[in-house]
Amino acid sequence: MGLIDNNEIIYKSSKSFFWASKFLSEEIVQRVINIYSFCRIHDDLVDENIQAADKKEMELLEQKIKSYGISGDVISELIKGINSDINFQRYKNNAALIKYCYRVAGIVGLMMIKALKIKNIEASYYAIDLGIAMQLTNISRDIMEDFNKKRIYLPEDSGITNDILDNLNEVNNMKICNEVNKILIKSDIYYKSSLNGFRYIPIKSRFSILVALRIYEAIGKKIKRTGARFLKENIYINNYEKFYIVLKTIIEFIIFFIFPLHRKKHNPYLHEHLQGMINVNKL
């Protein structure tokens, strides 16, 4: 099977997005799958240190997602972010970390705007926020997996060192948990902001995006709830938990999102560290 319209990629690589995609129209699903495939393949080229299987197929896939209105500048920003992991340099502070999250995930939010055929510029601000929130959740979940790849995404000024991560004991676990909780607090801020952008999402796609948000958000909540367990095993949301989240989200959607009640103006200070980047809210 080729790379374009390849449903298997999203099923194998992200069960959370696969669940959420069940509630999208067929046309939008194929757009989302192609965008996800493009991002996933580039990420795997770096993380797994493999060669592209078929450059011609990759070029065709890129042309396909460009046909949705995604610009070359947006694609270049994404690849720049992903490729920064090749010769990884640790981020000094929160500002640098947020800029990385924008490049590898906020940009995906901008791609999704095109997939969903949303034209309002303010919608982009919230899409960026949702991407950043999800990436901060990923970072929190994958602390040890990334460390084994010689990457520490917790900023240098967090005080978490190689020695601390290499010597997991009660004291060090507590230090790591405290810093991860700070990252998850940031992710919660971006998740809450993104809810205000749902008024711009077409009603037929709105529920699916809300499900994706709530499942991803639940990962962070489970990390907080289970203490230092994320340092020893992969924290994920199982099918029973996802089913429960979907049921709760149906009720939430009916009350708050058919006629969206979340309508706050975007806080430009959430993009304080992103000034000059594509489609961010200007201070």
Rosetta blueprint (number, residue, H / E / L):
1 M L
2 G L
3 L L
4 I L
5 D L
6 N L
7 N H
8 E H
9 I H
10 I H
11 Y H
12 K H
13 S H
14 S L
15 K H
16 S H
17 F H
18 F H
19 W H
20 A H
21 S H
22 K L
23 F L
24 L L
25 S L
26 E H
27 E H
28 I H
29 V H
30 Q H
31 R H
32 V H
33 I H
34 N H
35 I H
36 Y H
37 S H
38 F H
39 C H
40 R H
41 I H
42 H H
43 D H
44 D H
45 L H
46 V H
47 D H
48 E L
49 N L
50 I L
51 Q L
52 A L
53 A L
54 D L
55 K H
56 K H
57 E H
58 M H
59 E H
60 L H
61 L H
62 E H
63 Q H
64 K H
65 I H
66 K H
67 S L
68 Y L
69 G L
70 I L
71 S L
72 G H
73 D H
74 V H
75 I H
76 S H
77 E H
78 L H
79 I H
80 K H
81 G H
82 I H
83 N H
84 S L
85 D L
86 I L
87 N L
88 F L
89 Q L
90 R L
91 Y L
92 K L
93 N L
94 N H
95 A H
96 A H
97 L H
98 I H
99 K H
100 Y H
101 C H
102 Y H
103 R H
104 V H
105 A H
106 G H
107 I H
108 V H
109 G H
110 L H
111 M H
112 M H
113 I H
114 K H
115 A H
116 L L
117 K L
118 I L
119 K L
120 N L
121 I H
122 E H
123 A H
124 S H
125 Y H
126 Y H
127 A H
128 I H
129 D H
130 L H
131 G H
132 I H
133 A H
134 M H
135 Q H
136 L H
137 T H
138 N H
139 I H
140 S H
141 R H
142 D L
143 I H
144 M H
145 E H
146 D H
147 F H
148 N H
149 K L
150 K L
151 R L
152 I L
153 Y L
154 L L
155 P L
156 E H
157 D H
158 S H
159 G L
160 I L
161 T L
162 N H
163 D H
164 I H
165 L H
166 D H
167 N L
168 L L
169 N L
170 E H
171 V H
172 N H
173 N H
174 M H
175 K H
176 I H
177 C H
178 N H
179 E H
180 V H
181 N H
182 K H
183 I H
184 L H
185 I H
186 K H
187 S H
188 D H
189 I H
190 Y H
191 Y H
192 K H
193 S H
194 S H
195 L H
196 N L
197 G L
198 F H
199 R H
200 Y H
201 I L
202 P L
203 I H
204 K H
205 S H
206 R H
207 F H
208 S H
209 I H
210 L H
211 V H
212 A H
213 L H
214 R H
215 I H
216 Y H
217 E H
218 A H
219 I H
220 G H
221 K H
222 K H
223 I H
224 K H
225 R H
226 T L
227 G H
228 A H
229 R H
230 F H
231 L H
232 K L
233 E L
234 N L
235 I L
236 Y L
237 I L
238 N L
239 N H
240 Y H
241 E H
242 K H
243 F H
244 Y H
245 I H
246 V H
247 L H
248 K H
249 T H
250 I H
251 I H
252 E H
253 F H
254 I H
255 I H
256 F H
257 F H
258 I L
259 F L
260 P L
261 L L
262 H L
263 R L
264 K L
265 K L
266 H L
267 N L
268 P H
269 Y H
270 L H
271 H H
272 E H
273 H H
274 L H
275 Q L
276 G L
277 M L
278 I L
279 N L
280 V L
281 N L
282 K L
283 L L
